[in-house]
Amino acid sequence: MQIIENNGCTLRPVDPELDTQDPYDFKHIEETVYNLAESDDILAKPVKEALDVIEQAYKEYGLEATSLSFNGGKDCTVLLHLVVAALGRLGHSTAVIRTVFVTYPNPFPHVDSFVRICSTRYRLDTVSIPGPMREALQKFLDRSHPKPKAIFVGIRRNDPYAENLTHFDMTDKGWPQFMRVHPIVDWSYKNIWDFLLRLRIPYCSLYDDG
């Protein structure tokens, strides 16, 4: 296995509490994220909206029946951090998050390394399944017990085919059936980067390479 510098994470300065090989303190993440949501910062509104959606999903579908789709990208990293903050607020500060990572041929080694370190830090029970997406999601549902009723997805409105999405949408006909939960669907590109940099959250180093 190729050794990737800094586990595929950015070399920019990050929150010292998040610069570790060990599992994160969910309460620290909860405090920093909810403080931002309750501030007068321009990010407060989108952060609070996303947290409300995540809390609603967990209350409606339960911890065991709610999973996460994670691919190591910037949007998914923001979503993951928000999910962990909400779990802390809901009293699940040691929860393990069931996660699906859909892989494709010839992945960037930095991404794989970053997903691995995130799995440790954020306590993800990550199942890696080769794409394409539809078949991978079906395999994930078939392997999961209990079967997920809802999956958090880090899609935003300017992504392909996302213009009509809401915070909660069932999958389309012909796809594995579950509720797609989109907490950051209305976030802008600037919101994403402002959140990552404001809270000094580690993200995949490929973004620093352009």
Salt bridges, closest charged atoms under 4 A:
ASP15 OD2 - HIS28 NE2 2.71
GLU30 OE1 - LYS27 NZ 2.57
GLU30 OE2 - ARG89 NE 2.64
GLU38 OE2 - ARG89 NH1 3.97
ASP41 OD2 - ARG198 NH1 2.31
GLU49 OE1 - HIS167 NE2 3.78
ASP52 OD2 - LYS48 NZ 3.09
GLU55 OE1 - LYS59 NZ 3.92
ASP75 OD1 - LYS74 NZ 3.62
ASP75 OD2 - ARG156 NE 3.01
ASP169 OD2 - HIS182 ND1 3.50
ASP186 OD1 - ARG157 NH2 2.76
ASP186 OD2 - HIS167 NE2 3.98
ASP194 OD2 - LYS190 NZ 2.63
ASP208 OD1 - ARG12 NE 3.81
